[in-house]
Amino acid sequence: MLDVMSRLSALHRPRLLVRTARIGTSTYSRKRDLGRILGYGTLPRPAAAILRLMDLEHDINQHRLIGDAGYALTRHIEVLTALIAEADCLATQSVATEVAKLGKKNGAVAPTATAPALSP
């Protein structure tokens, strides 16, 4: 996972492109959007999805850099949006894993999420 995160931190894209993609993460749906971007079927785990998205984004960025007429800004933004959202998902999972490990190490039981009780 560190390799994935270090590769992500090494990415440098135009500020406006990244800002637009970050805004898009508010409406990102993993099942809907990742399935459409990577192809339908079973969805990969976040780390595997990030690697596939990075390869796809690299190809799209090469088209942007050479000024290719086939470059689609909207496609670039949707791939970057998925990349950012998947990276957030991976970071959240790794933090949760570390908290659970820390709790077990200290003898505490990690809290479990429960649905709120509904009153009639």
Long-range contacts (C-beta under 8 A, 24 or more apart in sequence): 1-47, 1-90, 1-94, 4-47, 4-50, 4-51, 4-90, 5-87, 5-90, 5-91, 7-54, 8-50, 8-54, 8-83, 8-87, 11-54, 11-57, 13-61, 13-80, 17-76, 17-77, 17-80, 18-80, 18-84, 20-77, 21-77, 21-80, 21-81, 21-83, 21-84, 22-81, 22-84, 24-77, 24-78, 24-80, 24-81, 25-81, 25-84, 25-85, 25-88, 28-81, 28-82, 28-85, 30-85, 30-86, 30-89, 33-78, 33-81, 33-82, 33-85, 34-82, 34-86, 37-78, 37-79, 37-82, 46-86, 46-87, 46-89, 46-90, 46-93, 47-90, 49-82, 49-86, 50-83, 50-86, 50-87, 50-90, 53-79, 53-82, 53-83, 53-86, 54-83, 57-83
